[in-house]
Amino acid sequence: MEELIIEYLTGETDAATKEKLLSYLEQSEANRRLFRAYKDLYDAGGMAIDAAESRTDEQWRRFEASSGNDSSIPRLVKTMLRYAAVFLLGIGCFAVYSHLKKSDLPAHTTLIETATGDHTQLTLPDGTKVWMNACSSLSYDNNFGRKDRSVTLKGEAYFEVAHDKSKPFTARTKHLTCHVTGTSFNMYSFEDEANTSVALLEGSVNIKAGAVNCEIAPGEMFVYDKDEKTHTVNRTDVDLMSAWRRGEFVFDNMPFVELAKRLERIFAVRFVFENEEIKKVAFGGTFRSHDTIETIMRVITAGYQLDYQIKERIITIK
């Protein structure tokens, strides 16, 4: 099976072989650990085997403990993995074999996803820092940092892009593309919402969306209406609107229907509106990650004659 993994990573497999590998990965966590170790080693493009022996030994002992010293892993593979262990990651999100199931992703694509109610921070191979909000995914292929620096986002992420003029950084969503060199910006693009946006904290960014080609300045937010194919550029407090990466949720004059979608992603709840008019009412406030959905509902409905019910993670607005 090790040979099959190597064939997949080097692009030498056909559809039938990929199915066989996928079946193997679904059998056990030990199989998936072996695959992740090989993939980390492959993505790293080699290993610094002259690293201090004590550090390598320490990392390897941790890996053996987590894998239960699985005797099914061959001796030669263990020798290779001993040095690859320093590349194994545990960052609260996952970038595992699920990319085999994504038909829209090319071979050798790294996929990072966050679940409902989760957010995480990671560093890309070029040193770019990324904070990902709940229900989001970020993908890039194994050419990242070699030929170009291109990522694809679904959901919301905040980027602090490492400066490299020779290789501009490109962030894509389904409806727009951003080109930058060294920049900090927030990108928001969920398929179930009409608007996608880019808000710039510092640096510069060029945005292409349909027939639109626009450059925004720090403190500005570009908003693109996916249905109408129109855009606006507004002044905004970018640090405040991206405060979610610090565990704060800030919203200002936000229609309840939009607020509800964000709360659904944060708290794994579902809103049902029996009162259609309330969808248009705008709310404002600040909450923190330790606040409960019950507390938030009490606060945002204070001052409004609004009746609601929370039952089995379904919030009904009456």
N, C-alpha and C positions, 0 to 999 in steps of 0.2 A: 504493500500500500504506500510505502514511502516513495517508491518510484512513481506511483500515480500522482502523488502530491507535487513532486518535482516537475512532472510533465505538465500538470495544470499551470503551475507558476511560470513555466517557460513558454506557455502558449502552444503546447504540442498536443492538446487533447481535443477530441471531437465531442459532439453532443452526448453520445452514449456513455463515454467515459466520464463526462461531467456528472451525469446522473448517478453513475456508480460511486463517484467520490461523494456526492451529496448524501447518498444513502449511508455511506460509511460514517460521515460526520454526524448524522442523525442518530447513530447507534449509541453513542456515549460521550460524556464530557471529556474522557481521556483522549478519545479520537480527535475531538475539537482542539484540545490543548496541543496535541502533536501538530495539527495543521497550523495553528496560530504561531507556534514556535518556528516552523519552517517558513511561514510567510513573513514573520518579523525579520528572520535572518535574510530572506531574499530581498525584502524592501530596503534593508540596511545596506545592501550592496557590498557586504564583506564585514569582517570583524577585526577589531583592534586586539589581536591576540597577545600583544605585548603589554596589555593592561596589568596593573598590579595584581599579583596572584591572590592576595588576600581578598580584594574586592570581588574578583571573579568567583572565588570559592564561596564567599558569602552569598552572592546572588544565586549561585548554583544550588546551595543548600536550601535556600528558600523555594526554588523551583521544584527540587526533589520532594520537599515536604508537601507542597501543594499538589503534586502529581501522585503522591503515594508511592514514590519510587517504583513506578509501573514497569514490571519486568518485560512487558510486551514491546518496549522501546529498545531497539537494537543497540549494541555497545557502540558502534560507529556513530549512530545518530546521537547517542548520549554525549559522546565526545564533542560533536558539533554543537549540540544544544548547550553544553556547558558554557561556551563562550557567547552563545546567542542569548543566554538568560538575561543578560544586562539590558536587552532590548524589550523584554516582556513588559507590558503596560498594565496598570490597574487604575484607571482614571474615572471610574464611576459611570462609564458609558461602554458601548461595545462596538467593535469593528471586526466582526467575525465572518463565519461562512455564509451569512445571509446574503452576501453580494452574489453568490452563485444563483440565487433565485431571481435576481433583478435583471430581466431581459433587456432593460434599457441602459444597462451599464456595460461598458467594454471590459475585456479581460484585464486582470491585474488592477482592479479598482479598489481603493480603500474606502470603506463606507463607515461613517460614524453616525450613530443615531442616539437621540434622547427620547425617553419615554414620557408619558403623561406625568406631569408634576415634577419632572426632573430637569436639571440644567447642569452643564459641565463646562470645564475649561481645558483646553488642550493647546499644544504647540505643534505647528506644522514643521516638516523637515527643513524649511528655510528660516525658521525662527519666528515666523508669524504666530501671534497669539490669537486664539479664537475662543469666545464664550458662546455656547449654544444654549438657547432657551428650550423649553419643553416642546415635545412633539416635532422636533426638527431633525434634519439629516444633512450631512456634509460629505461630499465625495470628491476624490481626485485620483488620477491614475499614477502609475509608477514613473512617469516622465516628469512629475512635478519637481521643480527645482533644477532639472537638467536642461530641457528645451524651453520650458516656460513655467509659469506659476499660475495654474488655473484650477479653480474649485467650483463646484456646483452646489447651491444651497436650496433646500426646501424648508421653509419655516423662518426662524429668526436667529440671527447671530450677530455678535459684535466682533469686529476685527481690529487688531493692532498690527498693521502690516510691516514686516521687516523691510528696510530700505534696500533696494537693489535696482538701480537705473537700467542695468543691462537686461534685466528680466522683469518687466512690469507684471504686477499682480492683477489677475482677472477673476472676478467673482460673478457667477452667472446664476440667474433664476430662470424659470420658464419664460418670463416675459421681459427681462432686461439684463443688460451686461454692464459691469463696472470695470473700468481700467484705472489702476492706481500704481504708484511706486512705493511710497512710504506714507501711510495714511491710517487714521482711526475713524471708523464709521460703523453705523448700525444698519443692518439689512433686514427687511421684513417682507416675507412672501409666502403666504399660506393659500393653498388652492381654493379653500372654501370662503375666501374673502375677496371682495371686488378690487381692492387697492393693494398695490405693492409699493414699498418705499425704501429710500436710502437717505439716511441722515448723517451728515459729516461733522465730526468733532474737530479734526485738525487735518492739515494737508490739502490735497485736491483730488477730485475724482471726476472722471468723464463717464457719463451714463448714456447708453443707447437702449432705447425701448421703441420697437416698431420703427416709425419714421422719425422719431425724436432723437436728437443728439444734443445733449445738454451737459454743461459743467457747473457744479455748484461749489459754493465757498463754505468755509467753516461756519457752523451755526445755522445752516440751511438744510431743509429736508425736501427731497424730490418725491412726489407722490404720483404714481401712474395708475389711471383707471383702466383696468384690463378690458372692460366691456366697451367703454366709449373711446378707447385709444387716445385719451387726452391726459395732460399732466399739469401739475402746479408745483411751484417752488415757494416754500414758506420759511420764515424764520422760526426756530424752535430751540429749546434747551436740550441739546443732544445728550449731555451727560445725565440729565434728569430722566429722559425717556428711555435710556439704556440702563437705568438703575436696577433693573431686574437682575443684572449680573452680580449685584451686591446683595441680592436677597430682598430688594424693595420693588413694589409694584406701584407705579405712579401713573395716574390717568387724569386728563384735564378735558372737560367738556366733551366727553366721549359718549356717543349714543349707546343706550343700554344693550342693543342687539350686538354691537361690536364688543362691548365690555363682557357680555355673556360668553362669547366665543373664547375670549382670553381666559376667563375664569374656568371654562370647561377644560381647557388644556392644562391649567395649573392644578386643579383639584379633582380631575377625573369625575366630573359631574355632567349632567345634561339639563339644559334649560328647555322648558316647554312654555310657550307664551299663549295663554288664553286671552290675554289683553294685548291686541296688536298695537294699540296706540302707545303703550309704554316703551315699545322698541325704539321710538324716536326721541325719547326723553334723554337729555345729556346729563351725565354725572361726572363728578370729580372727586379725587381723594388719593390717599397714600396708604398702602398696606405693606406689611412685612411678611416674610416667609413663615413666621411662626403663627400668624393669624389664621383662624379657622374660617371655613366658608360660612359658618353660622354667624360669626362675628362680622364678617364683611357684609353679609346680606342685611344685618341689623343696621349697620352704619349707612350703607348706600340708600336704604329705604327710609331713613330717618327724615322727617319733614315732608314725606310724600304719603298720601293715602293709598298705600300699595299693600295688597294682600298677597302673600306667597306661602308655599308649603314645601318643605324638604322631606322627601321620603325615598329611601333606598337610592340615594345619590341622584335623584331626579328632583329638580327645583321647578315647581309650577308657579308661574306668575299669573295671578287671577285678575 
